């Protein structure tokens, strides 16, 4: 991955080299003229110059000019210029590393945010949502940087993104300016990166696509292509995006679809994962997060992950690789998608969870809190619980009361953070006043 500031450093080094070279040539010419004039006027031999008073730099130039080619007792002018340039590049790189390490993560806060899709973060639309956040008790936004289709919403400098064109037609002309626009209003920024569901990458690089056992590219029941989570090239690509976005000043990286396709039994019968070491799905997710943490260790960002709502209660990985006990210790925030409409009848003993958002959220969070408690008892760190709540219609119309009931269920259990999902970004604004 190449960043613009590296190009700038190289250009500045090249300019410096030219300037130094011109100075050296000028000094050589002046010295040469002086020597010739002295020889003509007084017919001195070269040895008579030994007693002439000169500056150190002049002595060095004269001595070098009298040495035969191939003499390696002292470096030549080009070598000295290269030495200076190399030293400056080393110093610049060192300063860059220091600058990265000097940066600190933003102060932690109780985040209450809304999701913004690629259309909502366009320059002509973003002010509407800034005003919404500022006029409510919300204080954060989750913005798409790599969406459900695998397209980037900004102009990237990542080689693979440029190769396949995943950053073409970006909705954001200047990502850093957008992030700064939010920060000017004290709005916390989270970059949503759809991880292993990537139809665009699967279409343009079939070697990393999830394949059927006959070698053809697999698609889920909606016709969406996925990439094979076991492909390390995919890890590099996704974490390169995370690092690049971090360099633009985002506060947090959020991995969505950090899982295997659902309907695991059926999928496992159809596909052939590139998994020669027989790594379990949950271990694969663990390995990816560890890889990401190492990649982002010098970037001042937090890391979070979205998980299925039932992960708060399940004892296994549900066939998708998401296991609370393995994910929570590796990230800063964990966001179960506890949408009442997504739960089957009689979940947690609730006849129809979609009609009882308060009860559903209460039960799900009780289990999440208990899982974190057990991890802490075993001496492990845990992610802060920050659930997604439902503000969209599915199977029935969702009201302001339904949204507020979910929030109340959280605060009643001392969970002060949440994110609000509506794919079209049509929010019940009165629920957050």
C-alpha positions as CSV (number, residue, x, y, z in Angstrom):
1,X,0.0,0.0,0.0
2,X,1.4,3.4,-1.0
3,X,0.5,6.6,0.7
4,X,0.8,10.1,-0.7
5,X,3.2,11.4,2.0
6,X,5.8,8.8,1.0
7,X,5.7,10.2,-2.5
8,X,6.2,13.7,-1.0
9,X,9.2,12.6,1.0
10,X,10.8,11.1,-2.1
11,X,10.3,14.2,-4.1
12,X,11.8,16.4,-1.4
13,X,14.8,14.1,-1.1
14,X,15.3,14.3,-4.8
15,X,15.2,18.1,-4.7
16,X,17.7,18.2,-1.9
17,X,20.0,16.0,-3.8
18,X,20.0,18.3,-6.8
19,X,20.7,21.4,-4.7
20,X,23.6,19.7,-2.9
21,X,25.1,18.5,-6.2
22,X,24.9,22.0,-7.7
23,X,26.7,23.5,-4.7
24,X,29.5,20.9,-4.9
25,X,29.9,21.5,-8.7
26,X,30.1,25.3,-8.1
27,X,32.8,24.8,-5.3
28,X,34.8,22.5,-7.6
29,X,34.7,25.1,-10.4
30,X,35.7,27.9,-8.1
31,X,38.6,25.9,-6.6
32,X,39.7,24.8,-10.0
33,X,39.8,28.4,-11.2
34,X,41.7,29.5,-8.1
35,X,44.3,26.7,-8.5
36,X,44.9,27.5,-12.1
37,X,45.3,31.2,-11.4
38,X,47.7,30.5,-8.6
39,X,49.8,28.2,-10.8
40,X,50.0,30.6,-13.6
41,X,51.0,33.6,-11.4
42,X,53.5,32.0,-9.1
43,X,54.2,28.6,-10.7
44,X,53.7,26.8,-7.4
45,X,53.9,23.0,-7.3
46,X,50.8,21.1,-5.9
47,X,52.8,20.5,-2.6
48,X,52.9,24.2,-2.0
49,X,49.1,24.2,-1.3
50,X,49.7,22.3,2.0
51,X,50.1,25.6,3.9
52,X,47.2,27.4,2.3
53,X,44.4,28.2,4.8
54,X,41.0,26.9,3.7
55,X,37.7,25.9,5.2
56,X,37.2,22.2,6.0
57,X,34.8,21.8,3.2
58,X,37.2,23.3,0.7
59,X,40.0,21.0,1.9
60,X,37.8,18.0,1.4
61,X,36.9,19.1,-2.1
62,X,40.5,19.8,-3.1
63,X,41.7,16.5,-1.7
64,X,39.0,14.6,-3.5
65,X,39.7,16.5,-6.8
66,X,43.4,15.4,-6.7
67,X,42.7,11.7,-6.0
68,X,42.8,9.3,-8.9
69,X,39.6,7.5,-9.9
70,X,39.0,4.3,-7.9
71,X,40.5,5.7,-4.7
72,X,38.2,4.5,-2.0
73,X,40.0,6.0,1.1
74,X,37.2,8.6,1.2
75,X,33.7,8.5,-0.3
76,X,33.0,10.3,-3.6
77,X,30.7,13.3,-3.9
78,X,27.8,11.1,-5.2
79,X,28.3,8.7,-2.3
80,X,28.1,11.6,0.2
81,X,25.0,13.0,-1.4
82,X,23.4,9.5,-1.3
83,X,24.5,9.2,2.4
84,X,22.8,12.5,3.2
85,X,19.6,11.5,1.3
86,X,19.5,8.1,2.9
87,X,20.0,9.6,6.4
88,X,17.2,12.1,5.8
89,X,14.9,9.3,4.6
90,X,15.7,7.3,7.7
91,X,15.0,10.3,9.9
92,X,11.7,11.0,8.1
93,X,10.6,7.4,8.4
94,X,11.5,7.4,12.1
95,X,9.6,10.7,12.6
96,X,6.6,9.2,10.8
97,X,6.6,6.1,13.1
98,X,7.0,8.4,16.1
99,X,4.1,10.5,15.0
100,X,1.9,7.4,14.6
101,X,2.8,6.1,18.1
102,X,2.4,9.5,19.6
103,X,-1.3,9.6,18.5
104,X,-3.7,8.4,21.1
105,X,-7.0,6.7,20.7
106,X,-10.0,9.1,21.2
107,X,-11.4,9.3,24.7
108,X,-13.9,6.5,25.3
109,X,-17.5,7.6,25.5
110,X,-21.0,6.1,25.7
111,X,-21.7,5.8,22.0
112,X,-25.2,6.2,20.7
113,X,-25.1,6.1,16.9
114,X,-27.0,5.7,13.7
115,X,-25.9,3.9,10.5
116,X,-25.4,5.9,7.3
117,X,-25.2,4.2,3.9
118,X,-23.1,5.3,0.9
119,X,-25.9,7.7,-0.3
120,X,-26.3,9.4,3.1
121,X,-22.6,10.3,3.4
122,X,-22.6,12.2,0.1
123,X,-21.7,15.9,0.6
124,X,-25.2,17.1,-0.3
125,X,-26.9,14.7,2.2
126,X,-24.6,14.5,5.2
127,X,-25.7,17.8,6.9
128,X,-29.2,16.4,7.4
129,X,-27.9,13.6,9.6
130,X,-25.4,15.8,11.4
131,X,-28.4,18.0,12.4
132,X,-30.3,15.0,13.4
133,X,-27.6,13.8,15.7
134,X,-26.9,17.2,17.2
135,X,-30.6,17.8,18.0
136,X,-30.9,14.5,19.8
137,X,-29.2,12.5,22.5
138,X,-27.2,10.7,19.8
139,X,-23.5,11.3,19.4
140,X,-22.1,8.9,16.7
141,X,-22.4,7.7,13.2
142,X,-21.5,4.4,11.6
143,X,-20.5,5.1,8.0
144,X,-20.1,2.6,5.1
145,X,-16.5,2.5,3.8
146,X,-16.8,-1.1,2.3
147,X,-20.4,-1.9,1.7
148,X,-22.5,-5.0,1.3
149,X,-21.6,-5.2,-2.4
150,X,-17.9,-5.0,-1.8
151,X,-17.6,-1.4,-3.1
152,X,-15.6,1.2,-1.3
153,X,-17.2,4.6,-0.7
154,X,-14.0,6.5,-1.0
155,X,-11.0,6.8,-3.4
156,X,-8.4,4.3,-2.2
157,X,-4.7,3.9,-2.8
158,X,-4.7,0.2,-2.1
159,X,-3.2,-1.8,-5.1
160,X,-5.9,-4.5,-5.1
161,X,-8.7,-2.0,-4.9
162,X,-7.3,-0.1,-7.8
163,X,-6.7,-3.3,-9.7
164,X,-10.3,-4.5,-9.5
165,X,-11.9,-1.1,-9.4
166,X,-13.7,-1.5,-6.1
167,X,-13.2,2.2,-5.4
168,X,-14.7,3.5,-8.7
169,X,-17.5,6.0,-8.4
170,X,-16.9,6.7,-4.7
171,X,-19.7,8.6,-2.9
172,X,-17.2,10.5,-0.9
173,X,-14.7,12.7,-2.7
174,X,-12.6,13.4,0.4
175,X,-12.9,10.9,3.2
176,X,-10.7,12.8,5.6
177,X,-12.7,16.0,5.1
178,X,-15.9,14.0,5.8
179,X,-14.5,12.6,9.0
180,X,-13.3,16.0,10.1
181,X,-16.7,17.4,9.4
182,X,-18.2,15.0,11.9
183,X,-15.5,15.7,14.4
184,X,-16.1,19.4,14.2
185,X,-19.5,18.6,15.6
186,X,-18.0,16.3,18.3
187,X,-19.6,13.3,16.5
188,X,-17.8,9.9,17.0
189,X,-17.0,8.1,13.8
190,X,-17.2,4.4,13.1
191,X,-16.1,2.9,9.8
192,X,-18.3,-0.1,8.8
193,X,-16.3,-2.7,6.8
194,X,-18.3,-5.7,5.4
195,X,-15.7,-8.4,5.8
196,X,-16.3,-11.8,4.3
197,X,-19.4,-11.1,2.2
198,X,-17.9,-9.4,-0.9
199,X,-19.6,-10.2,-4.2
200,X,-17.5,-7.6,-6.0
201,X,-14.1,-9.1,-5.0
202,X,-15.5,-12.6,-5.6
203,X,-16.6,-11.6,-9.1
204,X,-13.3,-9.9,-10.1
205,X,-10.9,-12.3,-8.3
206,X,-12.4,-15.7,-8.5
207,X,-9.3,-17.3,-7.0
208,X,-10.4,-16.0,-3.6
209,X,-14.2,-16.6,-4.1
210,X,-16.0,-19.3,-2.1
211,X,-16.3,-22.2,-4.5
212,X,-18.5,-25.2,-4.8
213,X,-16.9,-28.6,-4.7
214,X,-17.0,-28.7,-8.5
215,X,-14.9,-25.5,-8.7
216,X,-17.6,-23.1,-9.7
217,X,-18.2,-19.9,-7.7
218,X,-20.8,-20.4,-4.9
219,X,-23.7,-18.0,-4.2
220,X,-26.1,-17.9,-1.3
221,X,-29.9,-18.2,-1.6
222,X,-30.1,-14.5,-2.5
223,X,-27.5,-14.9,-5.3
224,X,-24.7,-13.2,-3.4
225,X,-21.2,-14.3,-3.9
226,X,-18.9,-14.6,-0.8
227,X,-15.2,-14.9,-0.5
228,X,-13.4,-17.7,1.2
229,X,-12.6,-16.6,4.8
230,X,-9.5,-18.9,4.8
231,X,-7.8,-16.9,2.1
232,X,-5.0,-14.8,3.6
233,X,-5.1,-12.5,0.6
234,X,-8.5,-11.4,1.7
235,X,-7.3,-10.7,5.2
236,X,-4.6,-8.4,3.8
237,X,-7.1,-6.6,1.6
238,X,-9.7,-6.0,4.3
239,X,-7.1,-4.9,6.9
240,X,-5.4,-2.7,4.4
241,X,-8.7,-0.9,4.1
242,X,-9.0,-0.7,7.8
243,X,-5.5,0.8,8.1
244,X,-6.0,3.3,5.3
245,X,-9.3,4.5,6.8
246,X,-7.6,4.8,10.2
247,X,-4.9,7.0,8.6
248,X,-7.7,9.4,7.6
249,X,-8.7,9.9,11.2
250,X,-11.6,7.5,11.8
251,X,-12.3,6.7,15.5
252,X,-13.3,3.1,15.2
253,X,-13.2,0.2,12.8
254,X,-16.3,-2.0,12.8
255,X,-16.2,-5.4,11.1
256,X,-19.6,-6.6,9.8
257,X,-20.3,-10.0,8.3
258,X,-17.2,-11.2,10.1
259,X,-18.6,-14.7,9.8
260,X,-19.2,-17.6,7.5
261,X,-22.5,-17.9,5.5
262,X,-25.5,-18.9,7.5
263,X,-27.4,-22.2,6.9
264,X,-24.1,-23.8,7.7
265,X,-25.1,-27.5,7.2
266,X,-26.3,-26.9,3.7
267,X,-23.4,-24.6,2.9
268,X,-20.8,-27.1,4.2
269,X,-22.2,-29.8,1.9
270,X,-22.0,-27.5,-1.1
271,X,-18.6,-25.7,-0.8
272,X,-15.0,-26.6,-0.5
273,X,-13.1,-24.2,1.8
274,X,-9.4,-23.7,1.2
275,X,-8.6,-25.2,4.7
276,X,-5.8,-27.7,4.4
277,X,-5.1,-27.4,8.2
278,X,-8.7,-28.1,9.2
279,X,-8.9,-24.9,11.2
280,X,-12.3,-24.5,12.8
281,X,-14.5,-21.7,11.8
282,X,-14.4,-20.0,15.2
283,X,-10.6,-20.3,15.3
284,X,-10.5,-18.7,11.8
285,X,-12.4,-15.7,13.1
286,X,-10.1,-15.6,16.1
287,X,-7.0,-15.7,13.8
288,X,-8.4,-13.0,11.6
289,X,-9.0,-10.6,14.5
290,X,-5.5,-11.3,15.9
291,X,-4.1,-10.5,12.4
292,X,-6.1,-7.3,12.3
293,X,-5.0,-6.2,15.8
294,X,-1.4,-6.6,14.8
295,X,-2.0,-4.7,11.6
296,X,-3.7,-1.8,13.4
297,X,-1.6,-1.8,16.6
298,X,0.1,1.6,15.8
299,X,-3.2,3.2,14.6
300,X,-5.2,5.2,17.1
301,X,-8.5,3.4,16.5
302,X,-10.8,1.1,18.4
303,X,-12.0,-2.2,16.9
304,X,-15.5,-3.6,17.1
305,X,-17.4,-6.5,15.5
306,X,-21.1,-7.2,14.7
307,X,-22.4,-10.6,15.7
308,X,-25.7,-12.4,15.4
309,X,-28.1,-11.7,18.2
310,X,-28.3,-15.3,19.2
311,X,-24.5,-15.3,19.8
312,X,-25.2,-13.8,23.2
313,X,-26.9,-17.0,24.2
314,X,-25.5,-19.8,22.0
315,X,-23.0,-22.3,23.4
316,X,-21.4,-23.1,20.0
317,X,-20.4,-21.0,17.0
318,X,-23.8,-21.6,15.3
319,X,-22.0,-22.9,12.3
320,X,-20.9,-19.4,11.2
321,X,-17.8,-19.1,13.3
322,X,-19.0,-16.5,15.8
323,X,-18.5,-17.5,19.4
324,X,-18.8,-14.8,22.0
325,X,-16.1,-16.3,24.3
326,X,-13.5,-16.1,21.5
327,X,-14.5,-12.8,20.0
328,X,-15.1,-10.6,23.0
329,X,-11.5,-10.8,24.4
330,X,-10.0,-9.6,21.1
331,X,-11.9,-6.4,20.4
332,X,-13.0,-3.2,22.1
333,X,-16.7,-3.3,21.4
334,X,-19.1,-6.1,20.5
335,X,-22.4,-5.4,18.8
336,X,-25.0,-8.2,18.9
337,X,-27.7,-7.5,16.3
338,X,-30.6,-8.1,18.7
339,X,-33.5,-7.2,16.4
340,X,-36.7,-8.5,17.9
341,X,-38.1,-9.3,14.4
342,X,-35.3,-11.7,13.7
343,X,-36.1,-14.1,16.6
344,X,-38.2,-17.2,16.3
345,X,-41.4,-17.6,18.3
346,X,-40.9,-18.7,21.9
347,X,-37.3,-17.5,21.9
348,X,-36.4,-16.9,25.6
349,X,-39.9,-18.1,26.4
350,X,-41.5,-15.1,24.6
351,X,-44.4,-16.2,22.3
352,X,-43.6,-13.5,19.7
353,X,-40.4,-11.6,20.4
354,X,-41.3,-9.1,17.7
355,X,-44.2,-7.9,19.7
356,X,-42.1,-7.6,22.9
357,X,-39.0,-5.6,22.1
358,X,-38.3,-4.7,25.8
359,X,-38.5,-8.4,27.0
360,X,-36.4,-9.7,24.1
361,X,-33.7,-7.1,24.6
362,X,-33.6,-7.7,28.3
363,X,-33.2,-11.5,27.9
364,X,-30.5,-11.2,25.2
365,X,-28.5,-8.7,27.3
366,X,-28.7,-10.8,30.4
367,X,-27.0,-13.6,28.6
368,X,-24.4,-11.2,27.0
369,X,-23.5,-9.8,30.4
370,X,-23.2,-13.3,31.9
371,X,-20.8,-14.4,29.2
372,X,-18.6,-11.4,29.8
373,X,-18.7,-12.0,33.5
374,X,-17.5,-15.6,33.0
375,X,-14.7,-14.4,30.8
376,X,-13.6,-11.9,33.4
377,X,-13.7,-14.6,36.1
378,X,-11.3,-16.6,33.9
379,X,-8.9,-13.6,33.8
380,X,-9.7,-12.5,30.3
381,X,-10.5,-9.1,29.0
382,X,-13.9,-8.4,27.5
383,X,-15.4,-6.1,24.9
384,X,-17.9,-3.4,25.9
385,X,-21.4,-4.5,25.0
386,X,-23.0,-2.1,22.4
387,X,-26.0,-3.7,20.8
388,X,-27.7,-2.8,17.5
389,X,-31.4,-2.0,18.0
390,X,-34.2,-2.1,15.5
391,X,-35.7,1.0,13.9
392,X,-37.2,-0.6,10.8
393,X,-40.5,-2.4,9.9
394,X,-40.4,-6.1,9.5
395,X,-43.6,-8.2,9.9
396,X,-45.2,-5.2,11.5
397,X,-44.8,-1.4,11.8
398,X,-42.2,-0.3,14.3
399,X,-43.2,2.7,16.5
400,X,-41.4,5.3,18.6
401,X,-42.4,3.3,21.7
402,X,-40.8,0.1,20.2
403,X,-37.5,1.9,19.7
404,X,-37.7,3.5,23.2
405,X,-38.5,0.1,24.8
406,X,-35.3,-1.4,23.4
407,X,-33.3,1.5,24.8
408,X,-34.9,1.3,28.2
409,X,-34.2,-2.5,28.3
410,X,-30.5,-1.6,27.9
411,X,-30.3,1.3,30.4
412,X,-32.2,-0.8,32.9
413,X,-29.2,-3.2,32.8
414,X,-26.7,-0.4,32.9
415,X,-25.8,-0.7,29.2
416,X,-25.5,2.9,28.0
417,X,-24.4,2.3,24.4
418,X,-26.3,1.3,21.3
419,X,-26.4,1.6,17.5
420,X,-29.6,2.1,15.5
421,X,-30.1,0.2,12.3
422,X,-32.3,1.2,9.4
423,X,-30.9,0.2,6.0
424,X,-32.6,3.2,4.3
425,X,-31.6,5.6,7.1
426,X,-35.2,6.6,7.7
427,X,-35.1,7.0,11.5
428,X,-37.8,7.6,14.1
429,X,-36.1,10.8,15.2
430,X,-38.6,11.5,18.0
431,X,-37.3,8.3,19.7
432,X,-34.0,9.8,20.4
433,X,-35.0,13.2,21.8
